[in-house]
């Protein structure tokens, strides 16, 4: 026996001993065995991944172990920042999806109206930020139907509509979005509920009433501040976001939701149209977390159970 053979033999004995201690102590180690015969795959990814859907992912993500997510973390309970960390329904659902896919979802917050552009330029792999799946975004169109880009595909995972909220006490007696004719309404720019306000404003003028004074802001916090200060009689937002705002802002003393949600549609995870393999893997992962109960657990944790769906869809929005 040569010196090198003796060294390897000694190493094997030590590893075996460690494994024996681990088993005796009920501590599970994944690396027990002959270390000279095992290796990691390229870029540090594990040579084996026990996640059920790992093999469904494109090789790029298998190697990196990361899916980069673009979001706009201003939509509690869906996504917001607490103590410097992005938290909420979407990050928790992404964590559950990560367990199915064997990768980590890393969130970065930016402006909402820039998310799809950032996705299609490769800055993010997906966008997950309470994004309503509709034909306009699927086809890359602006409000007038003009082609702006190639659009994106969506993996639908949640259902929500538009809601109107007012200052606590509802001093103007607003009952629905139809009551906003001739009044000021605050909204975040680039959202589907800004589009809902524009649609309603047209209905107002067609009916002989004054247009809505639509006050669009870069972020939703500014829109909320406008309503709270009385500069707008109401704000418009996604239904689960408006409910959470009414419950939590200043201990529930600042806002209230009026009427029922309207125009309910799916939220989707946006994916580049060229990245169909990732899109399909995400669809399977959403169905998997619905089936194993982790999906419901996340929604219940954040009080968002009204938005639950039974099955994921691709481009289900209209």
URVENNOR-V709959 format. One record per residue. N is the residue number from 0. OMEGA is omega in whole degrees, 0 to 359 (999 if undefined). D_CENTER is the distance of its C-alpha to the mean C-alpha in Angstrom with 1 decimal. Layout:
N:OMEGA:D_CENTER ; N:OMEGA:D_CENTER
This chain:
0:180:59.7 ; 1:180:58.6 ; 2:181:57.0 ; 3:179:53.7 ; 4:179:53.9 ; 5:181:54.7 ; 6:180:51.7 ; 7:180:49.3 ; 8:179:51.0 ; 9:180:50.7 ; 10:179:47.0 ; 11:180:46.5 ; 12:180:48.4 ; 13:179:46.4 ; 14:179:43.1 ; 15:180:44.6 ; 16:178:45.6 ; 17:180:42.2 ; 18:179:40.8 ; 19:178:43.5 ; 20:181:42.8 ; 21:180:39.1 ; 22:181:39.9 ; 23:182:42.5 ; 24:181:40.0 ; 25:175:37.3 ; 26:182:35.0 ; 27:175:33.2 ; 28:183:33.4 ; 29:188:31.9 ; 30:181:34.3 ; 31:182:37.6 ; 32:180:40.1 ; 33:184:41.9 ; 34:181:39.8 ; 35:183:41.9 ; 36:180:40.7 ; 37:181:37.0 ; 38:175:34.6 ; 39:176:31.1 ; 40:182:29.8 ; 41:176:29.3 ; 42:172:27.1 ; 43:179:27.1 ; 44:181:25.1 ; 45:181:26.7 ; 46:176:29.4 ; 47:178:28.2 ; 48:186:24.7 ; 49:179:24.9 ; 50:187:21.2 ; 51:187:21.7 ; 52:182:19.7 ; 53:183:20.4 ; 54:179:23.0 ; 55:183:20.7 ; 56:170:18.9 ; 57:184:20.6 ; 58:180:23.1 ; 59:183:21.4 ; 60:173:18.6 ; 61:182:21.3 ; 62:184:23.3 ; 63:183:20.9 ; 64:186:18.9 ; 65:168:15.8 ; 66:183:12.7 ; 67:187:11.8 ; 68:173:8.3 ; 69:180:8.5 ; 70:172:6.8 ; 71:193:8.9 ; 72:180:9.3 ; 73:187:11.4 ; 74:176:9.9 ; 75:9:11.2 ; 76:185:10.7 ; 77:175:6.9 ; 78:178:7.1 ; 79:180:10.6 ; 80:175:13.3 ; 81:180:16.0 ; 82:177:19.0 ; 83:183:17.5 ; 84:177:14.5 ; 85:184:10.8 ; 86:175:10.3 ; 87:181:8.8 ; 88:185:7.3 ; 89:176:3.9 ; 90:179:6.5 ; 91:175:9.0 ; 92:178:7.8 ; 93:177:7.5 ; 94:177:10.9 ; 95:177:12.2 ; 96:179:11.4 ; 97:178:13.1 ; 98:177:16.1 ; 99:186:16.6 ; 100:179:16.4 ; 101:179:18.2 ; 102:178:16.1 ; 103:175:14.1 ; 104:182:10.6 ; 105:184:11.4 ; 106:172:9.2 ; 107:182:11.1 ; 108:176:11.0 ; 109:181:12.9 ; 110:184:13.9 ; 111:185:11.7 ; 112:176:14.5 ; 113:186:14.8 ; 114:183:11.5 ; 115:176:12.9 ; 116:180:16.2 ; 117:178:15.0 ; 118:185:13.5 ; 119:174:16.8 ; 120:175:18.9 ; 121:179:17.6 ; 122:177:16.2 ; 123:175:12.8 ; 124:177:12.6 ; 125:171:9.2 ; 126:183:6.8 ; 127:189:3.1 ; 128:181:3.9 ; 129:183:5.5 ; 130:178:7.5 ; 131:177:10.5 ; 132:175:12.1 ; 133:183:15.7 ; 134:180:18.8 ; 135:180:19.0 ; 136:177:15.8 ; 137:186:16.8 ; 138:178:20.2 ; 139:184:19.6 ; 140:172:21.7 ; 141:185:22.3 ; 142:181:23.3 ; 143:180:26.8 ; 144:179:25.9 ; 145:181:26.8 ; 146:179:25.3 ; 147:183:23.3 ; 148:184:21.8 ; 149:182:21.2 ; 150:182:17.8 ; 151:169:15.0 ; 152:179:14.3 ; 153:167:11.5 ; 154:187:10.7 ; 155:186:10.4 ; 156:186:9.1 ; 157:181:9.5 ; 158:180:12.3 ; 159:177:12.9 ; 160:181:15.7 ; 161:180:17.2 ; 162:176:19.1 ; 163:175:21.9 ; 164:182:22.5 ; 165:171:25.7 ; 166:182:27.5 ; 167:183:28.7 ; 168:177:31.8 ; 169:187:30.8 ; 170:180:33.9 ; 171:178:33.9 ; 172:180:33.5 ; 173:180:30.5 ; 174:181:29.8 ; 175:180:27.4 ; 176:179:26.1 ; 177:181:29.6 ; 178:184:31.2 ; 179:179:29.8 ; 180:178:32.4 ; 181:182:34.3 ; 182:180:32.1 ; 183:179:29.5 ; 184:183:25.8 ; 185:184:23.1 ; 186:175:19.7 ; 187:183:17.2 ; 188:174:18.3 ; 189:183:16.6 ; 190:178:14.7 ; 191:179:15.6 ; 192:167:17.2 ; 193:177:19.4 ; 194:178:20.4 ; 195:177:21.2 ; 196:179:23.4 ; 197:179:25.2 ; 198:180:25.9 ; 199:179:27.3 ; 200:176:29.3 ; 201:178:31.0 ; 202:178:31.8 ; 203:182:33.4 ; 204:177:35.6 ; 205:180:36.5 ; 206:177:37.7 ; 207:179:39.8 ; 208:179:37.7 ; 209:178:36.4 ; 210:174:33.1 ; 211:173:30.2 ; 212:184:30.1 ; 213:181:26.4 ; 214:185:25.5 ; 215:183:22.5 ; 216:181:21.0 ; 217:179:19.0 ; 218:187:16.7 ; 219:179:16.2 ; 220:178:18.4 ; 221:179:21.3 ; 222:178:21.0 ; 223:180:21.1 ; 224:180:24.1 ; 225:179:25.8 ; 226:181:25.8 ; 227:181:26.9 ; 228:182:29.7 ; 229:178:30.9 ; 230:174:30.4 ; 231:182:28.4 ; 232:182:29.1 ; 233:172:25.6 ; 234:179:22.0 ; 235:184:19.5 ; 236:172:15.8 ; 237:185:13.4 ; 238:180:15.3 ; 239:179:13.3 ; 240:179:12.9 ; 241:178:16.6 ; 242:180:17.7 ; 243:178:16.2 ; 244:181:17.9 ; 245:181:21.1 ; 246:194:21.2 ; 247:185:20.6 ; 248:180:21.8 ; 249:178:25.2 ; 250:180:25.5 ; 251:185:24.9 ; 252:188:27.8 ; 253:189:26.2 ; 254:171:24.5 ; 255:178:24.6 ; 256:180:22.9 ; 257:179:25.5 ; 258:180:25.8 ; 259:176:23.4 ; 260:180:20.1 ; 261:176:21.0 ; 262:180:19.7 ; 263:179:17.1 ; 264:185:14.9 ; 265:164:11.9 ; 266:180:8.3 ; 267:169:7.8 ; 268:183:6.4 ; 269:182:9.0 ; 270:176:11.8 ; 271:183:15.2 ; 272:179:17.9 ; 273:186:20.1 ; 274:186:17.8 ; 275:181:18.5 ; 276:176:19.1 ; 277:179:15.6 ; 278:183:14.3 ; 279:177:16.7 ; 280:178:16.1 ; 281:178:12.4 ; 282:178:13.8 ; 283:181:16.3 ; 284:177:14.1 ; 285:178:12.1 ; 286:181:15.7 ; 287:181:16.9 ; 288:171:14.8 ; 289:183:15.7 ; 290:184:19.2 ; 291:175:19.5 ; 292:182:18.3 ; 293:177:15.6 ; 294:180:13.0 ; 295:180:15.3 ; 296:179:16.0 ; 297:181:12.5 ; 298:179:12.4 ; 299:179:16.0 ; 300:185:15.5 ; 301:179:13.5 ; 302:184:15.6 ; 303:185:13.1 ; 304:180:15.3 ; 305:181:16.3 ; 306:185:13.1 ; 307:174:13.8 ; 308:181:14.8 ; 309:184:17.5 ; 310:178:16.6 ; 311:177:14.0 ; 312:175:15.3 ; 313:179:15.3 ; 314:181:15.6 ; 315:182:16.4 ; 316:183:16.0 ; 317:999:19.3
